Amino acid sequence: MTKPALPVAHPSADAVLDALDPEQREVAAHPTGPMCVLAGAGTGKTRAITHRIAFGVLSGAYQPQRVLAVTFTARAAGEMRTRLRDLGVGGAQARTFHAAALRQLHYFWPQAIGGAAPEVMPQKASAVAEACGRLRLQFDRTGIRDLAAEIEWAKVSMLTPDSYAAAARAARREPPGLDATAMARLLAAYEEVKGARHVIDFEDVLLLTVGILEERDDIARAVHDQYRHFVVDEYQDVNALQQRLLDAWLGGREEVCVVGDPAQTIYSFTGASPRHLLDFPSAHKGARTVRLVRNYRSTPEVVRLANLVLSGPSGSRRSGSVELQSQQPPGAQPRLTAYPDDPAEAAGVAEAVARLVRAGRAPAEVAVLFRTNAQSEAFEDALSARDIPYLVRGGERFFARREVREAVLLLRGQARSDDGSQPLPDLVRDVLVGAGWTRQAPTSGGASRERWESLAALAVLADDLVAATPEARLPDLVRELDERAAAQHAPSVNGVTLASLHAAKGLEWPVVFLAGCSDGLLPITMADTAETIEEERRLLYVGLTRARDQLEISYAASRTPGGRATRRPSRFLDGAAAVLGDVARSNPRSTKRVGGATGPAGGSSTPRKPVVCRVCGGPLGAASQVITGRCAACPPTYDEPTFDRLKAWRLAEAQRAKVPAYVVFTDATLTAIAEQTPSSIPQLLSIRGVGTHKVDKYAAQVLVLLGGGSVDEALEISSVTTESEE
């Protein structure tokens, strides 16, 4: 195949290339023809492909409106659009697969089918539940969610009710509570429910778009004329349906650049496969392959550990993966810390975070990562007890927060009268002051600090917009906010991030605490084949490579305080002794220092007293049980009228402060207060989940309620306290 001639580059196009390293430059300087980019973690893949698009446009190889860049999350698409705008390239489209397909479906539906396209269901749960009802199947909410996930897998694998059973058995799929034949019947019933409701789901968006493009040559020609050049990010996560849609978009042409990392394939349970990435050079003859190996994110110590974990004890590289080469100066060695139990691990990690914050580290620079969402609660309680702000990735979305919605409304109203007489950052801050923001951050943590940080993020966004576009005004900021809200591309908020390893993909922090690194969690117990265990290894690799400067790894020897120390460090750390030191195997409670961190004391110290239920004497496991001092099986021991007053006061206090109720006190902490009925501030402070900040803020009200006072009396104290603070 003859390589196309390179376009004549203009000086502005040359300047785009000057900002890149040699491998990134190779990606950007060849904007035409098929290209496969194997990009390791932190190697600047987004930079490379956005500069490729910019060079293509500025050199005349592309018309910007004929470029389509597709990725997997609205946030990533929004980030790509922002970078292209900063490079002076407008008009190029950056969308998710679903967003691009939905746009085409709405546009071509009247021509292909007639009328308006059907409505897309926001979620499958109600339709799945109705389908179960038709078949007289009973499932709880968790079961319905699992069945919906299985339906998604079947559809992205392009299976029908007739073909599902054989394919599921071949893939060793085990639908929750059903055999493959029953699941096939549920698939058919689900499709009937959608038909009766005249709706489609998100997978149908892709399936229907593929069907129209494959059956209507005139529509396919229109799409091929519109889009001439394609870039696909995170190509290792493409499933069979997305690949078929991409093939339909390409129509046999070779103007496509795919970017991915086989070592970050962590979504195979959804139908994703790295084979499309690995087989790209053979499927596209003459394709140029570029490897990005220079890691700009992490220290050499972090990168070395990540490389060791990925290769395993054998030291062999996984197929298609790259060996990272850190470009950062040396830093601290990663450390592995052992704790006696899960609550101790949560407390130890939270205390380490508190020390960092006291030393000047911004909470937003710290993340606590874990394998399952269920692990989050213990860390939420531990951080809350220390008045450290946090946000749960996958929790309440930034643009859905009340203070953010109100501030955007005020900014939108002010945009109509922006005459340009005041610098945009100053104008935005004046508007935010009207929304209750202060120019100085609160000295305390908690809900008021979280609210302040949300509004401060909008002010910083205005600074960034002016830095990129000096002539920008308030209407431009409002448009930027609208685009970000649509893409869920939230600005940074100053709180510690709590996230599962899956949710952390694509993100990075200066400091990462990777908790729960023991066999049974990493790899998780359900991983029982060589393939699934290797995916768990890749998941740990993803977690390690989120850290820039400091990486703290930990595990707990037992689940509950006083329990048997049966857990051992993750097998994936076996080959990492060169970085972490000797990883103890036989006795997780040994007194050795592991990777520079002191593990829990063993034979030379007094064992921790087990935490037991004060009602039945059984061991306590979950953090919420430790807080209340009572296991879930035992009935509460509080006075119900007192507890009702506490709950009513908490709700009113939360509404007054415009925060979720759990920010005032979590359910577990409120229950512990009602059951232990403290009569003094020291007694209140002894309850887990009650820190000094919350005592300063709520102690007077709580003690009034516990003494028999009314909710109105407590709220009156709250109002007086608030006025005095102001």
HUHUGI-V780712 format. One record per run of one state. SS is the DSSP state (H for helix, E for strand, - for the rest). FROM is the first residue (numbers start at 1). TO is the last residue. If there is no record, write none. Layout:
SS,FROM,TO
SS,FROM,TO
This chain:
-,1,10
H,11,18
-,19,21
H,22,28
-,29,34
E,35,39
-,40,44
H,45,58
-,59,63
H,64,66
E,67,71
-,72,73
H,74,86
-,87,92
E,93,96
H,97,112
-,113,118
E,119,120
-,121,124
H,125,134
-,135,140
H,141,156
-,157,160
H,161,170
-,171,179
H,180,197
-,198,198
E,199,200
-,201,201
H,202,215
-,216,216
H,217,226
-,227,228
E,229,232
-,233,234
H,235,237
-,238,239
H,240,250
-,251,255
E,256,260
-,261,261
H,262,264
-,265,267
H,268,270
-,271,274
H,275,278
-,279,279
H,280,283
-,284,287
E,288,292
-,293,293
E,294,295
-,296,299
H,300,311
-,312,324
E,325,326
-,327,334
E,335,341
H,342,358
-,359,362
H,363,365
E,366,370
-,371,372
H,373,385
-,386,389
E,390,392
-,393,397
H,398,400
-,401,401
H,402,415
-,416,423
H,424,434
-,435,445
H,446,468
-,469,473
H,474,487
-,488,495
E,496,500
H,501,504
-,505,508
E,509,514
-,515,517
E,518,518
-,519,519
E,520,521
-,522,523
E,524,524
-,525,529
H,530,544
-,545,546
E,547,558
-,559,568
E,569,569
-,570,570
H,571,580
-,581,592
E,593,594
-,595,596
E,597,598
-,599,611
E,612,612
-,613,618
E,619,619
-,620,622
H,623,628
-,629,639
H,640,657
-,658,660
H,661,664
-,665,666
H,667,676
-,677,680
H,681,685
-,686,691
H,692,706
-,707,710
H,711,725
-,726,726
